[in-house]
Amino acid sequence: MNLTPYREALALPGVRSLMLVTLLARVPKTMTVIALTMYVVLELEHGYAAAGLAGAAMTIGVAVGAPLLGRLVDRRGLRPVLALTTVAEAAFWLTAPLMPYPVLLGGALLGGLLCLPVFGVARQSVAALVPAEKRRPAYALDSMAVELSFMVGPILAVLLATSVSPKATLLVVSGGVVLAGLALFWLNPPTRADHEPLDAARPVSRREWLTPRMLGLLAISAATTLVLGGTDVAVVAVLRAAEQVEWTGLVLAVWAAFSLVGAFVYGMVSRSVSPLLIVTMLGLCTIPVGFGGTQWWSLGLALLPAGMLCAPALASTANAVSQLVPASVRGEAMGLQNSAITVGLALGAPLAGAVIDASAPAWGFAATGTIGALIGLAFLAAELRHRRRKIAAPTTPAPTSVTAAPADR
C-alpha cells in the first residue's frame, strides 16, 4: 500500500490537529437527530410521526442555515460564527427539556438554522491548508472521520437515552456542542490560505461561481446522500422482514467499515476519478443489494460494492467544490454543498420507506439506487457532449460544464 499521499497530507502544518479536533467535534453533532427522536418518543410519549416532524424541522433549519453561515464566515471570519452558533445551539439543547412539543418544533428549526458548522468548516479548512494537488487524500481522511463519528454518535445517543434518560441525552448533546465549539474556537483553523486573494476590492458575484458545473456537483452530492438515506431504511426493512432485526446494528457497522476502506483506497490512488462516475457506480451497485439474500450476513456482503463507494463519493465532490470556487466564497459554497447533502438525506429515507410500504423491502434499495444512478448518468452524458464540442471546435470558447473540477476528471 502506498501511504505516501497520506503522509504528505498529514505532514502539512495544521492538518493533523484539524482532523483530530473535527473528528471529536462531529460526535455530538451526529447524536442530535437520534437524541431528539428518542426524547419525543420516550419522554414526551408522542409517536414516531411527531418525532419525524421535529427532525424535519431541524433538517430544514440546517439546510437553510448552512450557506448563510458559510457566507458569514467568508465575510466576518470564523470565530464570530463559532461564538454565535455555539451559544445558540447549546441554548436550544439545554432548554429543550423545558419546551412543550409545539415550542420544541420552533426551537428545532432555529437550532438547525444556527447549527454549529463543523462539517462545512472542516471541508473549508482542508482547502485552505492543503494545496490542490494533495487534497484528494486529505478529503479522504475527512470522509473517514465523518464515518467514524457516525459510527459512534448515534449509538451513544441511543445508549444514553435507554440507560439513563432522554432528558439527560439532550443535556449531554448541549455540553458536547459547547466543547466542540470551544475546541474549534481555540484551534481557529484557517478558511483561506495565505496566498489566496481576499477579493475585497470586487466582491465575487454568485453568477461567477454558481455555474452549471457547480449546480451539477450540488445535485450529485444530494444524489449521494439520497442513496445513503434510502439504504439505511431499506436495511432495517429487509432484516425486519427476515425476523433478524437484532442484527441491524452489525450490518450497518459493516457497511460503514466498507465505506472507510473505500475512502482509504480512494486517497491512495494515483489518478483522480470523476465524482460523477463514483456517484453513478454507487447508485448502480445499490440497486441489487436487496436481492442478494435475506440473511443478515448475505445482506452485509451485498453491501460491499456500494459501501466501498460511499465515502469516496462525498470526498470527491468536496474536493471538486473546493477547486471550483474562489477562496473568498468557499464558505458559502461548502455551505450549499452541506445543504445538498442534508436535503438528500431528508429525501432518501421517506422515499425508500414509501416504496417499501407499497412493494417489498428489496425495492427500497432499487428505487433510491436508480435515482442516484440516473442523476449521475445525466451529468456524465452532459460531460461527454461537452467534450465532443471541444474536440469538434477547439478554438471556440467552451461552454460551462456541469461536472467536477478539472482535478477530479
Salt bridges, closest charged atoms under 4 A:
GLU89 OE2 - LYS29 NZ 2.43
ASP142 OD1 - ARG26 NH2 2.76
GLU196 OE2 - ARG330 NH2 2.60
GLU208 OE2 - ARG202 NH1 2.81
GLU332 OE1 - ARG71 NH1 2.88
GLU332 OE2 - ARG206 NE 2.77
GLU383 OE2 - ARG387 NE 2.54
GLU383 OE2 - ARG409 NE 3.82
